[in-house]
């Protein structure tokens, strides 16, 4: 079968009586904007020929998106100066095309869905343009707004076929194949042809025709880059169309494509729902509730936060494990060298800070008549006053006294909890003045002769199981040194 020529493939376009063509005001705007010698007043004069376009340009110029001062923009020439020639040309093109295509009569709800989805993609293109190196964000907006215009044209050709094709829930290449089977061309090809007939800039022609092309990275060609951006924007607005892709995979998928962190991608679209509503107002498009899409964005940010916390937690745990290994290696070396208890004890306390995250570390010993537990010396955020007050009678109620008496370690999660508050002595509460701390018995032979104490900064989490285990191991090593006859001196 002989392949059809391009003219044959698009001959149906000539049969559409009301095939829209760009009005002269839009053509005039493009020509003036392309003239390097033209000024803001000349461009304003062309825009003023279209009353509806004039009102919308002024409205956009006064929007939060473009406002740079508190003064309202009251003239089109001022709006041109504020927005820039390229921005006004692109926005006027988008507004003009929207007005023209909205006049097509066939399709009913297909038209409504088309403009809702196109508006979302257009705003997403504008927000994400910087990530792929596109500086004219309004051109990105127009590419997103018009990328699926071929669907409207195919609907005008045969509304019954269009409803059958577009009502099947097809996406991507499956949709393109179905369109080709039904119409002989797909909507992307039709969009490209219409863009050429409208004499749109070549970069927009390629973007509209190639937005379904698969790209493995950001292309160098400006038109292909714009097409790539449209594809990215369609992906990130998929939840609005209830497409089959798992929503939580979208941000990560796009991040891989644009070679940016997921957080950067999500940061660019964080305010997307609000901006979609704003631009829908400019174009007088009725939108459905965006609560579900807003919820999806919030959930993505929460997942990112949790993943970041997990990664940070993993990094810190690895650092803690490395500090623990270094501490244990040093202490074992000191013990093998026959170092005294003080040398081992000092290294233990430094290790308790580095490997277990203690704010204050204290080595406290029981006095000879076993009536009092006294600080020998400490490390970290320890003052002489704190060490001087770190004395607890063993015959009074207290968690530290219980550690000495029972020989069992304790990890106090929160002194305000009833279980711990019942055990905490009045003097302990006043002297320690912390929410969470841990105490581990030190032994010589089978007798508890002291306590290794550590606490956390106010507001910090209690010692984790791994950190408590590290403190317990340090206490065992110090007990070993004490059992060999070395004993720390007084503070």
C-alpha positions in Angstrom: 0.0 0.0 0.0 1.4 3.4 -1.0 2.0 5.7 2.0 -0.2 8.7 1.9 1.4 12.1 1.4 1.3 14.8 4.1 -1.3 16.7 2.1 -3.5 13.6 1.9 -3.1 12.8 5.6 -4.2 16.3 6.6 -6.8 16.9 3.9 -9.6 16.5 6.4 -8.5 19.8 8.0 -9.7 21.6 4.8 -13.1 20.1 5.2 -13.7 21.7 8.6 -15.7 24.8 7.7 -15.0 26.5 11.0 -11.4 25.6 11.3 -10.1 28.4 13.4 -7.4 30.8 12.2 -5.6 33.3 14.4 -7.1 36.7 14.3 -5.1 39.6 12.9 -4.6 41.2 16.3 -2.6 38.1 17.4 -0.6 38.0 14.2 0.1 41.8 14.6 1.3 41.2 18.2 3.7 38.5 17.0 5.1 40.8 14.3 5.5 43.8 16.5 7.1 41.7 19.3 9.6 40.2 16.7 10.6 43.7 15.6 13.7 44.8 17.6 12.9 48.5 16.9 9.3 48.4 18.2 8.4 49.9 21.6 5.9 49.2 24.3 3.5 51.8 22.9 3.4 50.1 19.5 2.7 46.7 21.0 0.0 48.3 23.2 -1.7 49.9 20.2 -2.1 46.5 18.6 -3.5 44.9 21.8 -5.9 47.7 22.3 -7.7 46.6 19.1 -9.1 43.7 21.0 -11.1 44.7 24.0 -11.3 41.3 25.7 -7.6 40.7 25.2 -6.8 44.2 26.6 -8.8 43.4 29.8 -7.1 40.1 30.3 -3.6 41.5 29.7 -4.3 44.2 32.4 -5.7 41.5 34.7 -2.6 39.4 34.4 -0.3 42.4 34.8 -2.0 43.1 38.2 -1.9 39.5 39.3 0.3 38.3 42.2 2.4 36.3 39.6 3.8 39.5 38.0 3.1 42.3 40.5 6.4 44.0 41.5 5.0 47.0 43.4 1.9 48.1 45.1 0.8 50.3 42.2 -1.9 48.9 40.0 -1.2 48.6 36.2 -3.8 50.7 34.4 -2.4 50.9 30.9 -1.4 48.2 28.4 1.9 49.9 27.6 2.8 49.7 31.3 1.8 46.0 31.3 4.0 45.4 28.3 7.0 47.1 30.1 6.3 45.0 33.2 5.7 41.7 31.4 8.2 42.1 28.5 7.6 41.7 24.8 8.1 37.9 24.7 5.8 37.4 27.7 3.0 39.5 26.2 3.3 37.8 22.8 3.1 34.4 24.4 0.2 35.3 26.7 -1.7 37.0 23.9 -1.2 33.9 21.8 -2.5 31.7 24.5 -5.5 33.8 25.2 -6.3 34.3 21.5 -6.0 30.6 20.8 -8.2 29.7 23.8 -10.9 32.1 22.7 -10.8 30.7 19.1 -10.9 27.1 20.1 -13.5 27.6 22.7 -15.9 28.6 19.9 -15.8 25.0 18.5 -19.2 23.6 18.9 -18.8 19.8 19.0 -17.5 17.7 21.9 -19.5 19.0 24.9 -17.9 17.7 28.0 -14.8 16.6 26.1 -14.1 20.3 25.6 -14.6 21.0 29.3 -12.2 18.3 30.3 -9.7 19.4 27.6 -9.4 22.9 29.0 -9.2 21.9 32.6 -6.4 19.4 31.9 -4.7 21.8 29.5 -4.7 24.6 32.0 -3.2 22.4 34.7 -0.4 21.3 32.2 0.2 24.9 31.1 0.7 26.1 34.7 2.9 23.2 35.5 5.0 23.9 32.5 5.4 27.5 33.6 6.4 26.5 37.2 8.9 23.8 36.0 10.4 25.7 33.1 13.5 26.8 35.1 14.3 23.2 36.0 15.0 22.4 32.3 16.7 25.7 31.4 13.7 27.4 29.6 13.8 31.1 30.4 10.6 32.3 28.6 8.1 30.8 31.0 5.1 32.2 29.1 6.1 30.3 26.0 6.2 27.2 28.2 2.7 28.1 29.4 1.4 28.3 25.8 3.0 25.0 24.9 1.2 23.4 27.8 -2.1 25.1 27.0 -2.1 24.1 23.3 -0.3 20.7 23.3 -3.4 18.7 23.0 -5.3 21.0 20.6 -5.3 18.2 18.1 -7.9 16.4 20.2 -10.4 19.3 19.7 -9.8 19.3 16.0 -10.3 15.5 15.7 -13.5 15.9 17.8 -14.7 18.4 15.2 -14.0 15.9 12.4 -16.1 13.1 14.0 -17.5 13.6 17.5 -18.7 10.0 17.7 -15.3 8.5 17.0 -13.7 11.0 19.3 -16.0 10.1 22.2 -15.2 6.4 21.6 -11.5 7.0 21.5 -11.2 9.5 24.3 -13.8 7.8 26.5 -11.8 4.6 26.6 -9.3 5.9 29.2 -6.3 5.3 26.9 -3.0 7.1 27.5 0.4 7.6 25.8 1.2 5.4 22.8 -2.0 3.4 23.1 -4.0 6.6 22.7 -2.0 7.7 19.7 -2.5 4.2 18.0 -6.3 4.4 18.6 -6.4 7.9 17.1 -4.5 6.8 14.1 -6.8 3.8 13.6 -9.9 6.0 13.9 -8.7 9.2 12.0 -5.6 8.3 10.1 -3.5 10.7 12.2 -3.0 11.3 15.9 -3.7 14.4 17.9 0.0 15.4 18.3 0.5 15.3 14.5 -2.7 17.5 14.1 -1.4 19.9 16.7 1.9 20.3 14.8 0.1 20.9 11.5 -2.3 23.4 13.0 0.7 25.2 14.6 2.3 25.5 11.2 -0.8 26.8 9.6 -1.1 29.3 12.4 2.6 30.2 11.7 3.4 29.8 15.3 7.1 30.0 16.3 9.0 26.9 15.3 9.8 26.1 18.9 6.1 25.8 19.7 5.4 23.8 16.5 7.9 21.1 17.6 6.7 21.2 21.2 3.0 20.6 20.2 3.9 17.9 17.7 6.5 16.0 19.8 5.2 16.1 23.3 4.5 12.4 23.3 8.1 11.5 22.3 10.0 9.5 24.9 13.1 11.4 26.2 15.7 9.9 28.4 17.2 13.3 29.3 16.7 17.0 28.8 17.2 17.6 25.0 19.5 20.3 23.7 17.1 21.5 20.9 14.8 24.3 22.2 11.7 22.9 20.6 12.4 19.3 21.8 13.2 20.7 25.2 9.8 22.4 25.3 8.2 19.1 24.2 10.1 17.3 27.0 8.8 19.9 29.5 5.2 19.3 28.4 5.7 15.6 28.9 7.0 16.2 32.4 4.2 18.6 33.2 1.6 16.0 32.0 3.2 13.4 34.3 3.0 15.6 37.4 -0.6 16.6 36.7 -1.6 13.0 36.1 -3.5 12.7 39.4 -5.9 15.4 38.2 -6.9 13.1 35.4 -7.0 10.0 37.6 -4.4 8.4 35.3 -3.2 4.9 36.1 0.4 5.8 37.3 0.8 5.4 41.0 0.8 9.0 42.3 3.6 8.5 44.8 6.0 7.4 41.9 5.4 10.6 39.9 7.7 13.0 41.6 10.6 10.5 41.8 10.0 9.7 38.1 10.2 13.3 37.1 13.2 14.0 39.3 15.1 11.2 37.5 14.2 12.7 34.1 15.3 16.3 34.9 18.3 15.1 36.9 17.2 17.1 40.0 16.5 16.0 43.6 12.9 15.1 44.3 12.7 17.9 46.8 13.6 20.5 44.1 10.8 19.2 41.8 8.2 19.2 44.6 9.4 22.7 45.7 8.6 24.0 42.2 5.1 22.7 42.2 4.2 23.3 45.8 1.8 26.1 45.0 0.5 24.6 41.8 -3.1 24.2 42.8 -3.4 27.9 43.8 -1.8 29.0 40.5 -4.0 26.7 38.5 -7.0 28.3 40.1 -5.6 31.8 39.4 -5.0 31.2 35.7 -8.3 29.4 35.3 -9.9 32.7 36.5 -8.0 34.6 33.8 -9.3 32.3 31.2 -12.7 32.0 32.8 -12.5 28.2 33.0 -14.6 26.4 35.6 -12.5 24.0 37.6 -13.4 21.0 39.7 -12.3 20.9 43.3 -8.5 20.5 43.5 -8.5 19.2 47.1 -7.4 15.7 46.1 -4.5 17.0 44.0 -3.6 19.4 46.9 -3.7 16.4 49.2 -1.4 14.4 46.9 1.1 17.2 46.9 1.0 17.4 50.7 1.5 13.6 50.9 4.4 13.8 48.5 6.1 16.4 50.7 5.4 14.4 53.8 6.9 11.3 52.2 10.0 13.4 51.2 10.3 14.7 54.7 10.1 11.1 56.1 12.6 9.8 53.6 14.9 12.7 54.4 14.6 12.0 58.1 15.3 8.3 57.5 18.4 9.1 55.4 19.6 11.6 58.0 18.9 9.1 60.8 20.8 6.4 58.8 23.7 8.8 58.3 23.8 9.7 62.0 23.6 6.1 63.1 26.5 5.2 60.8 28.5 8.1 62.3 27.6 6.9 65.8 28.7 3.3 65.0 32.0 4.6 63.7 32.5 6.6 66.9 31.6 3.6 69.0 34.1 1.4 67.2 36.8 4.0 67.7 36.0 4.4 71.4 35.9 0.6 72.0 39.2 0.2 70.2 40.9 2.9 72.2 39.5 1.6 75.6 40.6 -2.0 74.8 44.0 -0.7 74.0 44.2 1.2 77.3 43.1 -1.8 79.3 45.7 -4.1 77.6 48.4 -1.5 78.3 47.4 -1.6 82.0 46.1 2.0 82.2 44.6 3.1 85.5 40.8 3.5 86.0 41.0 7.3 85.6 42.5 7.1 82.1 40.0 4.5 81.1 37.1 6.4 82.7 38.0 9.7 80.9 38.0 7.8 77.6 34.7 6.2 78.5 33.0 9.5 79.2 34.3 11.0 76.0 33.1 8.0 74.1 29.7 8.3 75.8 29.3 11.7 74.3 30.5 10.8 70.8 29.0 7.4 70.5 25.8 7.8 72.5 25.0 11.5 72.1 25.2 12.3 75.9 25.0 15.9 76.8 26.5 15.4 80.3 28.4 12.3 81.3 29.3 11.6 84.9 31.3 8.8 86.6 29.9 8.5 90.1 31.4 6.2 92.8 29.9 4.8 96.0 31.7 6.1 99.1 33.5 3.6 101.3 30.7 3.2 103.9 28.2 2.8 101.0 25.9 5.6 102.1 26.3 8.0 99.2 26.9 8.1 95.5 29.2 10.9 94.5 30.4 12.3 91.2 34.1 11.6 90.6 34.3 13.7 87.5 32.4 14.4 84.3 32.6 15.4 80.7 30.5 17.5 78.3 28.2 20.3 79.5 29.2 19.7 83.1 30.0 22.6 85.5 31.9 22.4 88.8 28.6 23.3 90.5 26.8 20.4 88.9 29.5 18.0 89.9 29.5 19.4 93.4 25.8 18.8 93.7 25.9 15.3 92.2 25.7 13.5 95.6 22.8 11.2 96.3 22.2 9.4 99.6 21.7 5.7 98.9 19.2 5.2 101.7 16.7 7.7 100.1 14.4 7.1 97.3 15.9 7.6 93.9 16.6 6.0 90.5 20.3 6.2 90.9 20.1 4.7 94.4 18.0 1.9 92.9 20.6 1.3 90.2 23.3 0.8 92.8 21.1 -1.4 95.0 19.6 -3.6 92.3 22.6 -3.6 89.9 20.2 -3.0 86.9 20.6 -0.3 84.3 17.8 2.1 83.7 16.9 4.3 80.6 14.5 7.0 81.7 12.5 8.1 78.7 10.7 10.9 80.4 10.8 11.8 84.1 7.2 13.2 83.8 5.8 9.7 83.1 4.1 8.3 86.2 6.3 5.2 86.2 9.5 7.2 86.4 8.2 10.1 88.5 7.3 7.6 91.3 10.9 6.4 91.3 12.7 9.8 91.0 13.9 11.3 94.3 13.3 14.9 95.1 17.0 15.6 95.2 17.5 13.8 91.9 14.8 15.9 90.2 16.3 19.1 91.5 20.0 18.3 90.7 19.6 16.5 87.4 16.8 18.7 86.0 16.4 16.7 82.8 13.6 14.9 81.0 15.6 11.8 80.0 18.7 10.2 81.3 20.3 6.7 81.7 22.4 5.1 84.4 24.5 1.9 84.2 26.0 0.1 87.2 29.8 -0.1 87.5 31.1 -3.3 89.3 34.2 -4.5 91.0 33.9 -8.2 91.3 30.2 -8.8 92.1 29.7 -5.5 93.9 28.2 -2.3 92.4 30.8 0.4 93.1 29.4 3.2 91.0 27.3 4.4 88.2 27.9 5.7 84.6 25.4 8.5 84.1 24.4 10.3 80.9 21.6 12.6 79.9 20.2 14.3 76.8 19.6 17.9 75.8 16.2 19.3 76.6 13.9 18.5 73.7 16.1 15.7 72.4 14.8 12.2 72.0 15.6 9.7 74.8 18.6 7.4 74.3 17.7 4.8 71.6 18.1 1.1 72.3 21.4 1.2 70.3 22.7 4.2 72.2 21.7 2.6 75.5 23.5 -0.6 74.5 26.6 1.4 73.7 26.5 3.0 77.2 26.1 -0.4 78.7 29.2 -1.7 76.8 31.2 1.3 78.0 30.1 0.7 81.6 31.2 -3.0 81.3 34.6 -2.0 80.0 35.0 0.6 82.8 34.0 -2.1 85.3 36.7 -4.3 83.8 39.3 -1.6 84.4 38.1 -1.0 87.9 38.2 -4.8 88.6 41.9 -4.8 87.7 42.7 -2.4 90.6 42.5 1.0 88.9 40.2 3.6 90.4 39.5 7.1 89.4 40.6 9.9 91.6 38.3 12.5 93.2 37.0 15.4 91.0 
